[in-house]
Amino acid sequence: MQDVIEYLDRGPHRIAYRRLIGRTPGVMFCGGFMSDMTGSKATALATHCAAQRRAFVRFDYAGHGASGGHFEDGTISQWRDDALTALDALTEGPQVVVGSSMGGWIALLLALARPQRVRGLVLLAPAPDFTQTILDHELSPTERERLQRDGRIERPSEYSEQPYVITRRLIEDGQRHRLLDAPIALSCPVRIVHGMRDSDVAWQQSITLIERLQGEDSHLTLLKNGDHRLSGDADLARLTGLVDALCGA
């Protein structure tokens, strides 16, 4: 087994990843918007999978972390394709895909594109359609005007000194991948965990998501005191337990 940064060529940029070679079902982690593969959830999964000698892959989307490319050039289409490339090139056999925040949207798109490869999904504060939520509910009239005029705006982040950069291209591309307006044709097991004190993604959205999922084996856990990070000791223990259950199902 190994867990060092390696690189996968994908078009004009390289995708950075860390991989553990091990038994299947394997586990793949999809991170959030402006996040990277060094976060607490990805690291906890790496430690857990290493102890079990289970295959595990984590990676950075283009413009994130150690990968090439510029963040502002990114779209949901590009980041989904980064995830598909990682799944196809770096994994073998069935996979349990874990998605955090935006990574939950990417994980759902991944399962729709590769239903024969995805054994199950664990979604943490998933944010499908978050680009539409930003457009409809979060932008002030001034920000809307600036986004249309300049093609980008900056918004403060609670998690970094660097602001979130929202581009018109990201918003427009997100329209192509909206999921919550219609049934979602997935039959694999799905486990969703969402904190009711999440200030970034409303927990009610996960109720809409589970209503849209067509598979019968879909469970939602709401945590009354949970925030968006879901990275405390109890949260990480819950995460690894859900992954183990799906790997052993």
C-alpha positions as CSV (number, residue, x, y, z in Angstrom):
1,M,0.0,0.0,0.0
2,Q,1.1,3.6,-0.6
3,D,-0.2,7.1,0.0
4,V,2.0,9.6,-1.7
5,I,1.0,12.4,-4.1
6,E,0.9,11.2,-7.7
7,Y,-0.4,12.9,-10.8
8,L,-2.7,11.8,-13.6
9,D,-2.7,13.7,-16.9
10,R,-6.1,14.9,-18.0
11,G,-6.0,17.2,-21.0
12,P,-4.3,20.5,-20.3
13,H,-3.8,19.9,-16.6
14,R,-2.7,17.3,-14.1
15,I,-4.9,15.8,-11.4
16,A,-3.1,15.2,-8.1
17,Y,-4.2,12.1,-6.1
18,R,-3.2,9.8,-3.3
19,R,-4.1,6.1,-3.6
20,L,-4.0,3.1,-1.4
21,I,-3.9,-0.2,-3.2
22,G,-6.0,-2.8,-1.3
23,R,-9.0,-5.0,-1.3
24,T,-12.4,-4.2,-2.8
25,P,-14.9,-2.8,-2.5
26,G,-12.7,0.3,-2.6
27,V,-13.5,3.8,-1.4
28,M,-13.3,7.0,-3.3
29,F,-13.5,10.5,-1.8
30,C,-14.9,13.6,-3.6
31,G,-14.2,16.8,-1.8
32,G,-16.0,20.1,-1.7
33,F,-15.9,23.5,-3.4
34,M,-12.4,25.1,-2.8
35,S,-11.4,22.1,-0.6
36,D,-8.7,19.5,-1.2
37,M,-7.7,16.0,-0.3
38,T,-5.8,16.9,2.8
39,G,-9.0,17.7,4.8
40,S,-10.0,15.9,8.0
41,K,-12.6,13.6,6.4
42,A,-10.4,12.5,3.5
43,T,-7.5,11.9,5.9
44,A,-9.6,10.0,8.4
45,L,-10.8,7.7,5.6
46,A,-7.3,7.2,4.4
47,T,-6.2,6.1,7.9
48,H,-9.2,3.9,8.3
49,C,-8.8,2.2,4.9
50,A,-5.1,1.7,5.5
51,A,-5.9,-0.2,8.7
52,Q,-8.3,-2.4,6.8
53,R,-6.0,-2.8,3.8
54,R,-8.9,-1.5,1.7
55,A,-8.3,0.4,-1.6
56,F,-8.8,4.1,-1.3
57,V,-8.5,7.1,-3.7
58,R,-8.7,10.8,-2.9
59,F,-7.9,13.5,-5.4
60,D,-8.0,17.3,-6.1
61,Y,-10.2,18.7,-8.8
62,A,-8.6,21.0,-11.4
63,G,-7.8,24.3,-9.7
64,H,-7.9,22.8,-6.2
65,G,-5.1,21.7,-3.9
66,A,-2.1,20.2,-5.7
67,S,-3.8,19.8,-9.1
68,G,-3.1,21.9,-12.1
69,G,-5.4,24.5,-13.7
70,H,-7.0,27.7,-12.4
71,F,-9.9,27.6,-10.0
72,E,-11.8,30.3,-11.8
73,D,-11.8,28.2,-15.0
74,G,-13.6,25.3,-13.2
75,T,-17.1,24.1,-13.8
76,I,-19.3,21.3,-12.5
77,S,-18.8,19.6,-15.9
78,Q,-15.0,19.8,-15.5
79,W,-14.9,18.6,-11.9
80,R,-17.3,15.8,-12.7
81,D,-15.0,14.7,-15.5
82,D,-12.0,14.9,-13.2
83,A,-13.8,12.5,-10.8
84,L,-14.8,10.2,-13.7
85,T,-11.1,10.1,-14.9
86,A,-10.0,9.2,-11.3
87,L,-12.6,6.5,-11.0
88,D,-11.8,5.0,-14.4
89,A,-8.0,5.2,-14.2
90,L,-7.3,4.7,-10.5
91,T,-9.8,2.2,-9.2
92,E,-10.9,-1.4,-9.9
93,G,-14.0,-3.2,-9.0
94,P,-17.0,-1.8,-7.0
95,Q,-16.5,1.5,-5.2
96,V,-18.2,3.2,-2.3
97,V,-18.1,6.9,-3.2
98,V,-18.0,9.5,-0.4
99,G,-19.0,13.1,-1.3
100,S,-18.7,16.1,0.9
101,S,-20.7,19.3,0.2
102,M,-20.2,20.0,-3.6
103,G,-18.6,16.5,-3.6
104,G,-22.0,15.1,-2.9
105,W,-23.2,16.6,-6.2
106,I,-20.2,15.2,-8.0
107,A,-20.7,11.8,-6.4
108,L,-24.3,11.6,-7.5
109,L,-23.3,12.6,-11.1
110,L,-20.5,9.9,-10.9
111,A,-23.0,7.2,-9.9
112,L,-25.4,8.2,-12.7
113,A,-22.5,8.0,-15.2
114,R,-21.0,4.7,-13.9
115,P,-23.9,2.8,-12.1
116,Q,-22.1,-0.5,-12.7
117,R,-19.0,0.7,-10.7
118,V,-20.6,2.6,-7.8
119,R,-21.7,0.2,-5.0
120,G,-23.0,2.9,-2.8
121,L,-22.9,6.6,-1.8
122,V,-22.2,8.3,1.5
123,L,-23.1,12.0,1.2
124,L,-22.1,14.5,3.8
125,A,-24.0,17.8,3.8
126,P,-24.5,17.3,0.0
127,A,-24.9,20.3,-2.2
128,P,-26.5,19.3,-5.5
129,D,-27.7,22.3,-7.5
130,F,-25.8,24.7,-5.2
131,T,-25.1,27.0,-8.2
132,Q,-28.9,27.5,-8.7
133,T,-29.3,28.1,-4.9
134,I,-26.6,30.8,-5.1
135,L,-28.3,32.5,-8.0
136,D,-31.8,32.3,-6.6
137,H,-31.3,33.0,-2.9
138,E,-27.9,34.3,-2.0
139,L,-26.9,37.0,-4.5
140,S,-27.8,40.6,-3.9
141,P,-29.0,42.7,-6.9
142,T,-25.5,44.4,-6.9
143,E,-23.8,41.0,-7.0
144,R,-26.0,39.8,-9.8
145,E,-25.2,42.8,-11.8
146,R,-21.5,42.5,-11.2
147,L,-21.6,38.8,-12.1
148,Q,-23.3,39.5,-15.4
149,R,-21.0,42.5,-16.1
150,D,-17.6,41.1,-15.0
151,G,-18.2,37.4,-15.2
152,R,-17.1,36.8,-11.6
153,I,-17.7,37.9,-8.0
154,E,-15.9,37.2,-4.8
155,R,-17.6,36.2,-1.6
156,P,-16.1,35.8,1.9
157,S,-15.4,32.2,3.1
158,E,-15.7,31.0,6.7
159,Y,-13.1,28.4,6.1
160,S,-10.3,30.3,4.4
161,E,-8.7,33.7,4.1
162,Q,-9.2,33.4,0.4
163,P,-12.7,34.4,-0.8
164,Y,-15.0,32.1,-2.8
165,V,-14.8,33.0,-6.5
166,I,-18.1,32.5,-8.2
167,T,-18.1,32.8,-12.0
168,R,-20.9,33.2,-14.5
169,R,-19.5,30.2,-16.3
170,L,-19.8,28.1,-13.2
171,I,-23.4,29.2,-12.7
172,E,-24.4,28.6,-16.3
173,D,-22.7,25.2,-16.5
174,G,-24.4,24.1,-13.3
175,Q,-27.8,24.4,-15.0
176,R,-26.8,21.4,-17.2
177,H,-26.4,19.1,-14.1
178,R,-29.4,20.0,-11.9
179,L,-30.8,17.0,-10.1
180,L,-33.4,18.1,-7.7
181,D,-36.2,19.0,-10.2
182,A,-36.9,15.4,-11.3
183,P,-36.5,11.8,-10.1
184,I,-32.9,10.7,-9.8
185,A,-32.5,7.3,-11.4
186,L,-30.2,5.6,-8.9
187,S,-30.7,2.3,-7.3
188,C,-27.6,1.9,-5.3
189,P,-27.7,2.4,-1.5
190,V,-27.3,6.0,-0.4
191,R,-26.5,7.3,3.1
192,I,-27.0,11.0,3.7
193,V,-25.8,12.9,6.8
194,H,-26.7,16.5,7.3
195,G,-26.4,18.9,10.2
196,M,-29.4,21.0,11.1
197,R,-27.0,23.9,12.1
198,D,-25.4,23.9,8.6
199,S,-25.1,27.6,7.6
200,D,-23.9,26.7,4.1
201,V,-26.3,24.1,2.8
202,A,-29.9,23.9,4.2
203,W,-30.7,20.6,5.7
204,Q,-34.1,20.7,4.1
205,Q,-32.4,20.2,0.7
206,S,-31.4,16.7,1.8
207,I,-35.0,15.9,2.4
208,T,-35.7,17.0,-1.2
209,L,-32.8,14.9,-2.4
210,I,-33.9,11.7,-0.6
211,E,-37.4,12.2,-2.0
212,R,-36.0,12.4,-5.6
213,L,-33.8,9.3,-5.2
214,Q,-35.6,6.3,-6.9
215,G,-33.7,3.6,-5.0
216,E,-35.4,2.1,-2.0
217,D,-32.2,1.8,0.1
218,S,-31.8,5.5,0.9
219,H,-31.4,6.8,4.4
220,L,-31.1,10.3,5.8
221,T,-29.6,11.1,9.2
222,L,-30.2,14.6,10.5
223,L,-28.0,15.9,13.3
224,K,-29.6,18.5,15.5
225,N,-26.3,20.1,16.5
226,G,-24.4,19.3,13.4
227,D,-22.7,22.0,11.3
228,H,-21.5,22.0,7.7
229,R,-18.0,20.6,8.4
230,L,-19.2,17.3,10.0
231,S,-15.5,16.7,11.0
232,G,-15.6,16.1,14.8
233,D,-14.6,12.8,16.3
234,A,-18.2,11.5,16.4
235,D,-18.8,12.7,12.8
236,L,-15.7,10.8,11.6
237,A,-16.6,7.7,13.5
238,R,-20.1,7.8,11.9
239,L,-18.6,8.3,8.5
240,T,-16.3,5.3,8.7
241,G,-19.1,3.2,10.1
242,L,-21.3,4.0,7.1
243,V,-18.5,3.3,4.7
244,D,-17.8,-0.1,6.4
245,A,-21.5,-1.0,6.2
246,L,-21.8,-0.3,2.5
247,C,-18.5,-2.0,1.8
248,G,-19.8,-5.1,3.6
249,A,-23.3,-5.0,2.3
